[in-house]
């Protein structure tokens, strides 16, 4: 997943050289939907979605419709490698949102330290690589990070038993239909170059149709927060491709930021275990300490009455 979703930043940068962001999103989702919709229908993966259509729509908006447009628009000003590096904020946002909503994943002190280190890495990227005129594009990428963090949480909590192929196909269809009116008006007058056509095709087949099916499986295996950890390693792929293929600059800020992000991911994603981990977790969750105290007190009272 880290490789498959580290590639799109390069492909988007190539595609927006000749296509508008709206057209790119439309072509990517329309081609992906054309591949997945027949399979989803044949497997009966669409009908189970009907009772949950509101959550499917919410997932579509935060994971596909808005982020892909914002990414495409941002990359008209930012390099592909820097865009990929900025997306590394997703696990931080996902962990905080999960904790605030009291999900299954908990933030112990070690995870908090890792998330802070990762955030410092993102700050280094912005401070050492972004000029004032690009702050708007950075803001767009920030909104993408929020959406990418919220999407897996919606899947894990509201859509866990729905067929993945049905959810993905429906999301692509809804996005393609929504973008179609504007995209068809913005189609280029001449046929795009072969490399742009290759970029769009790869985005649709590898980085959309196949990638989402793998991502849903990953969420089911490790949970929504740990699944977003791939966005800590996507930047390494994006940086490598941007520097080697598009000759984008390799700056000190990028190296420092990437190093801090990788270090933060190591601490932020390790599962807590053992007494020490439990103590750290109880320290972070004071209501858990209070509940444990009440249970122990009740146990002592009951024991004294025997």
KEZA-312540 format. One record per residue: x, y, z of N, C-alpha, C in turn; residue in one letter. Coordinates in steps of 0.05 Angstrom, whole numbers, plus 32768, in hexadecimal, padded with zeros to 4 digits. Example, Ala and Ser with C-alpha at 12.3 -4.5 7.8 and 13.67 -1.06 7.14 Angstrom:
REM residues 2
81087F8E809C80F67FA6809C81087FBE809CA/81017FD3808E81117FEB808F81028001809DS/
END
This chain:
REM residues 306
80117FE88000800080008000801180198000X/80278018800F803880308010804480367FF4X/804A80227FE5805480267FCA803E802F7FB7X/802880217FB8801280277FA6800780437FAAX/8005804C7FC37FFC80677FC88012807B7FCCX/802B80737FC6804080877FC4804480907FA7X/803980807F94803B80867F788029809D7F6EX/8010809F7F797FFE80B37F6D800880CF7F6DX/801980D77F80802280F37F80803280F97F66X/804280E77F5E805180EA7F45803D80EB7F2DX/802A80D87F2C801880D67F16800680EF7F15X/7FFD80F97F2C7FEC81117F2C7FFB81297F22X/8014812B7F2A802581417F21802881417F02X/802B81297EF7802D81277EDA8012812E7ECDX/7FFC81247ED87FE281277ECB7FD881447ECCX/7FDD81537EE27FD3816E7EE37FE281817ED1X/7FF781777EC5800581887EB17FF4818C7E98X/7FE1817A7E937FD0817D7E7B7FB2817B7E81X/7FAB81727E997F8F816F7EA17F8881817EB8X/7F6F818A7EBA7F6781987ED27F6281857EE8X/7F63818E7F017F5E817B7F187F43816E7F16X/7F2E817C7F0E7F1381707F0B7F13815A7EF7X/7F20815F7EE07F21814A7ECB7F3081327ED4X/7F4681367EE27F5781207EEB7F47810F7EFFX/7F39811B7F127F2A810C7F257F1480FC7F17X/7F0781097F047EF180FB7EF57EFC80E37EE6X/7F1280E67ED87F1D80D07EC87F2680B97EDAX/7F3380C17EF07F3D80AC7F037F27809C7F0FX/7F1180AA7F187EFB809B7F257EEA808D7F11X/7EE680987EF97ED5808B7EE57EE280717EDCX/7EFC80727ED77F0A80597ECE7F0A80457EE4X/7F0F804D7EFD7F0F803B7F137EF3802F7F18X/7EDE803F7F157EC380357F187EBC80217F02X/7EC580267EEA7EC080147ED47ECC7FF87ED9X/7EE27FF87EE87EEE7FDE7EEE7EE17FD07F05X/7ED97FDF7F1A7ED07FD27F327EB17FCF7F33X/7EA27FE07F277E857FDF7F297E7A7FC47F1FX/7E827FBA7F077E777FA17EFF7E7E7F8A7F12X/7E967F8A7F1D7E9D7F757F2F7E8D7F777F49X/7E8A7F8F7F537E7A7F937F6C7E5D7F8B7F68X/7E527F917F507E367F897F4B7E347F6B7F49X/7E477F5E7F3C7E467F417F387E487F337F53X/7E577F3E7F657E5B7F327F7F7E467F3A7F94X/7E337F4A7F8C7E1E7F537F9F7E297F667FB3X/7E3C7F767FAB7E497F887FBF7E3C7FA47FC0X/7E277FA97FB17E1B7FC47FB17E027FC67FC2X/7DF17FB17FC17DD87FB27FD07DDC7FB67FEEX/7DF07FA97FFA7DF47FAD80177DFB7FC9801FX/7E037FDA800C7E0B7FF680127DF280088017X/7DDB8000800D7DC48012800D7DBD801C8029X/7DBB800B803D7DB4801680587DC980298064X/7DE1802880597DF7803880647E00804E8050X/7DEE8056803F7DF6806880297E0180838034X/7DF7808C804B7E0280A580557E1F80A3805DX/7E26808C80697E42808980717E5480838059X/7E49807580457E588071802C7E5D808C801FX/7E49809D801F7E4D80B880137E6180C88023X/7E6080C7803D7E7380D5804E7E9080CB8048X/7E9380B180467EAD80A680407EB680AF8024X/7EA480B080117EAB80B87FF67EB680D57FF6X/7EA980E680057EB0810380057ECC81068012X/7ED180FA80297EEA80FF80377F0180EF802DX/7EFC80D9801F7F1280C880167F1880CB7FF8X/7F0580D27FE87F0880D27FCB7F0280ED7FBFX/7EE980F67FC17EE0810D7FB17EF081267FB6X/7EF1812E7FCF7F0081477FD57F1E81447FD5X/7F29812F7FE27F46812D7FE37F53812B7FC8X/7F47811C7FB57F5581197F9B7F5581337F8BX/7F4081437F8E7F40815D7F817F54816F7F8EX/7F5481707FA97F6781827FB77F84817A7FB2X/7F8A81617FB17FA581587FAB7FAD81617F8FX/7F9B815D7F7C7FA281647F607FA681827F5EX/7F9581927F6B7F9881AF7F6A7FB281B87F78X/7FB881AB7F8F7FD081B37F9E7FE981AD7F8EX/7FEA81977F7F800281907F71800781A17F58X/7FF581B37F527FFB81C67F3D800F81DB7F47X/801281DC7F61802681EF7F6D803C81E17F7CX/803681CB7F8A804A81BC7F9A805681A67F89X/806E819E7F91807A81877F85806D816D7F8EX/806F81587F7E8062813F7F86806E81347F9FX/808981377FA28096812B7FBA808E813A7FD3X/808C81557FD2808481647FEA8067815E7FF1X/8056815B7FDD803A81547FE3803881397FF1X/804781267FE78047810C7FF48051810D8010X/8066811D8015807181208030805D812D8043X/804D8140803A803A814E804B8023813C8053X/801D81288043800781168049800E81048062X/80278105806A802F80F58081802180FD809BX/80138113809B8004811B80B27FEB810A80B7X/7FE480F980A57FCB80E980A77FCA80D880C0X/7FDF80C880C77FDD80B880E07FDA80C980F9X/7FE780E080F97FE480F281117FC680FA8114X/7FBA810380FE7F9E810C80FF7F8C80F58105X/7F9180DE80F97F8080C780FE7F8180BD811BX/7F9980BE81277F9C80B581427F8E80C88155X/7F9080E281507F8380F681617F6480F4815FX/7F5A80F181467F3D80EF81437F3380D58150X/7F4280BF814D7F3980A7815A7F3980A98178X/7F4D80B681837F4D80B981A07F3680CB81AAX/7F3280E1819B7F1D80F481A37F0180E781A3X/7EFE80D481917EE480C6818F7EE480AC819EX/7EF980A781AD7EFB809081BF7EF8807681AFX/7F098073819A7F09805A818B7F188044819AX/7F1D802E818C7F2A801881987F48801D819CX/7F54802D818A7F708032818C7F75804881A1X/7F89804481B27F8F805781C87FAA806481C3X/7FAC807C81CD7FC5808B81CB7FD4808981E6X/7FE9807981E77FFA807981FE8010808D81FAX/80218090820E803680A5820C804980A081F6X/804F808681F08062808081DA8056808881BFX/803C808381BB8030808B81A2802E80A981A0X/802980B681B6802780D381B5804380DF81ADX/805880D481B9807380DE81B2807880D98194X/807080C2818A807480BD816D806580D0815BX/804C80D58163803C80E88154804781048154X/8052810C816B805E8127816D80768128815BX/80878114815C809F8113814B80978115812DX/80828106812680788107810A806E81238103X/8060813081168057814B8110806D815F810DX/8083815B811D809A816D811A80A6816980FEX/80A6815080F580B0814B80DA80A0815980C5X/8085815880C88074816780B5807A818580B6X/807D818F80CF808381AC80D2809E81B380C4X/80B181A180C680CB81A680B980C881A7809BX/80B78196809180B28196807480A781B0806BX/809281B98079808581D28071809881EA8075X/80A581EB808C80B68202809280CE82058081X/80D981EF807880F281EF806980EE81EC804AX/80D581E7804280D181E1802580BB81F18018X/80AA81FE80278093820B801C80958229801DX/8090823780078090825480078074825E800EX/807382788013805A8284801B804482818006X/804B82837FED803782817FD8802B82657FD5X/803882517FE1802E82367FDF801E822D7FF7X/8019823F800A800B823780227FEF822E801CX/7FE2823A80087FC7823180007FC782147FF8X/7FDB820C7FE87FDD81F07FDF7FE381DE7FF7X/7FF381E8800A7FF881D880227FDE81D48032X/7FCE81E980337FB481E680417FA281D18033X/7FA381D080197F9481BC800B7F9D81A08012X/7FB7819C80137FC28182801B7FBB817C8038X/7FBA819080497FB1818B80657F9581818066X/7F83818C80567F67818280557F678166804BX/7F78815F80387F798144802E7F8181318044X/7F94813980547F9D8129806B7F868123807FX/7F76813880847F5F813480967F4C8120808AX/7F46812280707F34811080637F3F80F38063X/7F5980F0805D7F6580D6805D7F6580C98079X/7F6680D9808D7F6580CF80A97F4880C680B0X/7F3480D680A77F1980D080AE7F0E80B8809FX/7F1680B480867F0B809E80767F0E80838082X/7F26807A808A7F28806080977F18805C80B0X/7F15807280BF7F05807180D87EE8806C80D1X/7EDE807880BD7EC2807380B47EBF805680ACX/7ED2804C809D7ED1803080947ED0801D80ACX/7EE3802280BE7EE6800F80D57ECE801080E8X/7EC1802780EB7EAC802A80FF7E90802880F3X/7E8C803080DB7E71803180D07E6D801E80B9X/7E82801580AC7E7F800480947E907FEB8096X/7E947FE080AE7EA77FC980B07E9E7FB080A3X/7E847FAB80A17E7A7F9280967E717F948079X/7E747FAB806D7E6B7FAE80517E817FA4803FX/7E7A7F9980277E8E7F9080147E9F7FA7800AX/7EB97FA4800C7ECC7FBA80057EC97FC27FE8X/7EC57FAF7FD77EC47FB57FBA7EAB7FC67FB4X/7E957FC17FC47E7D7FD17FC07E817FED7FC9X/7E8D7FF17FE07E92800C7FEA7EA4801C7FD7X/7EB9800F7FCE7ECC801D7FBC7EBE80247FA2X/7EB080117F967EA380167F7D7E8F802C7F7FX/7E7F802C7F947E6B80417F987E78805C7F9BX/7E8E805D7FAA7E9C80777FAE7EA780827F93X/7EB180707F837EBC80797F697EA580837F57X/7E8F80747F577E78807C7F467E6D80977F4EX/7E69809A7F687E5E80B47F727E7080CB7F6BX/7E8A80C77F6E7E9D80DD7F687E9E80E37F4BX/7E9E80CE7F3A7E9F80D27F1D7E8680E17F14X/7E6F80DA7F1E7E5680E77F167E5681047F1FX/7E6081097F377E6081247F427E7381377F32X/7E89812C7F287E9D813C7F1A7E98813D7EFCX/7E87812C7EF27E8381297ED57E7B81447EC7X/7E6781527ED17E5F816B7EC37E75817E7EBEX/7E8581847ED27E9B81977ECF7EB2818B7EBFX/7EB881717EC57ECF81647EB87ECC81637E9AX/7EB4815D7E917EAF815A7E747EB281757E66X/7EAD818B7E747EB181A57E687ECE81AD7E67X/7EDE81A07E787EFB81A87E7A7F0D81947E6DX/7F0281817E5D7F13816F7E4F7F26817D7E3CX/7F3F81747E3A7F5281837E287F4981817E0BX/7F5081967DFC7F4881967DE07F5681817DCFX/7F6F817B7DD77F7F81667DC97F83814E7DDBX/7F8981387DCF7F8F81207DDE7FA881247DF0X/7FA6811E7E0A7FBD81217E1C7FD481107E13X/7FEC81177E1C800481087E15800380EC7E1FX/801380DA7E14801380BE7E1D801A80BB7E3BX/802C80CC7E45803380C97E61801D80D27E74X/800C80E57E6B7FF580ED7E7B7FE080D77E7AX/7FDC80CB7E637FC980B57E617FD2809D7E72X/7FEC80987E737FF680837E837FF280897EA1X/7FF780A37EA87FF480AB7EC47FD780A77ECDX/7FC480B07EBC7FA780AD7EC37F9F80907EC5X/7FA8807F7EB27FA280637EB37FAD80557ECBX/7FC5805B7ED37FD2804F7EEA7FC480587F04X/7FBC80727F057FAE807C7F1C7F93806D7F1FX/7F8580687F097F6B805B7F0B7F6D803E7F12X/7F7F802F7F057F8080127F097F8F800A7F22X/7FA880137F247FBA800A7F3A7FB5801A7F53X/7FB380347F517FB280457F697F96804B7F72X/7F8280407F647F6680457F6D7F58802A7F70X/7F53801C7F5A7F4380037F5C7F507FEE7F6EX/7F697FE87F687F787FD47F777F7F7FDE7F93X/7F877FF77F957F9180027FAE7F7C80027FC3X/7F63800A7FBC7F4E800C7FD17F477FF17FDBX/7F467FDD7FCA7F407FC27FD47F557FB87FE8X/7F6E7FBE7FE27F837FB77FF57F817FC7800FX/7F7A7FE0800D7F787FF280247F627FE98037X/7F4B7FE1802C7F367FD7803D7F3E7FBE804CX/7F4D7FAC803E7F577F94804B7F6B7F9C8061X/7F7A7FB0805D7F8E7FB980717F7F7FC5808AX/7F6A7FD480857F5B7FDF809B7F4F7FC980ACX/7F447FB4809F7F397F9E80AD7F4E7F8E80BDX/7F667F8F80B47F7B7F7F80C17F887F8E80D9X/7F8C7FA880D67F9C7FB680EB7F8D7FCE80F7X/7F757FD480EE7F677FEB80F97F6C800580EAX/7F5A801980EE7F5B803180DD7F74804380E2X/7F7D804580FB7F94805681007FAE804A80F6X/7FB2803180FC7FCA802380F37FCB802080D4X/7FB3801F80C87FB2801D80AB7FBD8036809EX/7FB8804D80AB7FC18066809F7FDF806A80A2X/7FEC805880B0800A805A80B3801880588098X/800B804C80848017804C806A801E80688060X/8010807C806A801680978061802F80A2806EX/803B809380808056809B808A806B80928076X/8065807D8066807980728054807380798037X/805A808180318055808C8016806880A2800EX/806E80B48021808080CB8019809B80C1800FX/80A680AC801A80C080A2801180BE809A7FF3X/80A8808E7FEC80A480867FD080A0809F7FBFX/808F80B27FC9808A80CA7FB980A480DA7FB6X/80B480DC7FCB80CD80EB7FCA80E080DE7FB5X/80E380C47FB780F580B67FA480EC80BA7F87X/80D380B77F8280C980B97F6680CB80D67F5DX/80C480E97F6E80C581057F6580E1810E7F5FX/80F481067F6F8110810E7F6B811C81007F53X/811780E77F50812480D87F3B811780DB7F1FX/80FD80DD7F1F80EF80DE7F0580E780FA7EFCX/80E0810B7F0F80D981277F0880EE813B7F0FX/810581317F1A811B81427F21811481597F34X/810281527F4780FB81657F5B811181687F6FX/8114817F7F7C812B81837F8E812A81727FA7X/814181677FAF814381587FC8814F816B7FDDX/813F81757FEF8148818A8002814E817E801DX/815D818D802D816381858048814A81838059X/813881958054811E81958063810F817B805DX/810F8172804481018159803E810D8141804CX/81288140804D8135812A805A8131812A8078X/813281428084812E814480A18111813C80A7X/80FE8147809880E28141809C80DC81248099X/80E78117808480E280FB808080ED80EA8096X/810580F1809F811280E280B5810180E480CFX/80F780FB80D580E780FE80ED80CC80F080EAX/80C180F180D280A780E380CD80AB80C580D1X/80C080B980C680C4809D80C980C9809580E6X/80D980A680F480DE80A0811080C480A28120X/80B480B6811A809A80B98128808880A18122X/80888098810A807780818103807F80688113X/80988065811880A2804D81278095804D8143X/809680648150808B8065816B806D8067816CX/8061807581588044807A8159803480618152X/8040804E814480318037813A8036801D8149X/8049801D815B804E8004816A80387FFF817EX/802E7FE7817F80197FE0819280257FDE81AEX/80167FE881C1801E7FE781DD80197FCB81E8X/802B7FC181F880287FA7820580367FA6821FX/802D7F968231803A7F92824A80317FA6825FX/803A7FA3827880317FB4828E80387FD1828AX/80507FD6827F80587FF2827C804780008268X/80407FF18252802F7FFD823E80138002824AX/800A7FF0825A7FEF7FF382667FEF800B8278X/8005800F8287800780268299800780408289X/8016804082738016805882627FFB805E8257X/7FED8049824F7FD2804D82447FBF80588259X/7FC1804E82727FAF805882877FB68075828EX/7FD0807C828B7FD7809782917FCA80AA827DX/7FC880A182647FBC80B2824F7F9E80B38251X/7F92809E825C7F75809C825E7F6C809D827BX/7F6980B582877F6280B782A37F4880AA82ABX/7F3580AA82987F1C809C829F7F1F807E82A3X/7F33807382967F39805782997F44805282B5X/7F55806482BF7F60806282DA7F49806382EFX/7F36807682EB7F20807882FE7F0F805F82FDX/7F0A805482E67EF9803C82E47F07802482F2X/7F21802282EE7F31800C82FA7F30800F8319X/7F32802883227F32802D833F7F178024834BX/7F01802A833D7EE6802383477EE380058347X/7EED7FF783337EEB7FDA83327EFB7FCD8349X/7F137FD7834F7F237FCC83647F167FD1837FX/7F0A7FE983827EFD7FF0839C7EE57FDE83A0X/7ED57FD9838B7EBE7FC8838D7EC77FAB8393X/7EDD7FA383887EE77F88838D7EEF7F8583AAX/7EFB7F9983B67F037F9883D27EEB7F9783E4X/7ED77FA783DD7EBE7FA883EE7EB17F8D83EDX/7EAE7F8183D57EA17F6783D27EB17F5283E1X/7ECC7F5483E07EDC7F4083EC7EDA7F41840BX/7ED77F5984167ED57F5C84337EBA7F52843DX/7EA67F50842C7E8C7F4784357E887F298434X/7E9C7F1A842A7E997EFD84287E9E7EEF8442X/
END
